[in-house]
């Protein structure tokens, strides 16, 4: 009898887990809108890259897809809010940097304006500061740095990017630690070396698309600029 009861409990728990996962998947699909597209200066059509989410992500043109990576060309003029957390561990920098940027988009700016959350959050080693740089992508409605409300926190800066060709790892899930990200980086490096592609290791970025409160179907990538 105890064995039967135990088997029934496991079965019911499995059904609950399947139901929860199905609801999460249905929610994500329902929230997905049409992909944002634009025409770049070179005349190529670009669209939102990475996972399909309910929040805006940067647009790019995918130039190559392989088994271990893809190449994305990001146009110039994408605007980011970034902060450097100096003399800090990865974990502490992720927390402090995230909240600096989050407070900025929550109204801690010259216009006291709430700015839509986007993805991904960039986490970049900053060896010159013995720390890490954390960055939020700003919505595409801001066409220049001058359009973005000025952060009231002097540690948060608004920057515009140049056009870049970026190698991107396969998507991976979970709650990655610093070591987990570097493990994915080693895999990406091996793929790029095998393809005889040259990269700027100082441009390494860990890209996280999922909210800290999201448990299932988390999405992360590793990015590096191709020279």
Secondary structure, DSSP 4 states (H G I P E B T S, - for coil): -HHHHHHHHHHHHHHHHHHHHHHHHHHHHHH--PPPEEE-TTS-EEEE-SS--SSEE-EEEEEEE-SSEEEEEEPTT-EEEEEEE-S--HHHHHHHHHHHHHHHHTT-BTT------EEPEEEEEEGGGTEEEEEEEPPTT--SGGGSPPBSSTTEEEEEPPPEEEEEEPPB-S---HHHHHHHHHHHHHHHHHTT--EEEEEEEEEE-S-TT--SS--EEEEEEE-
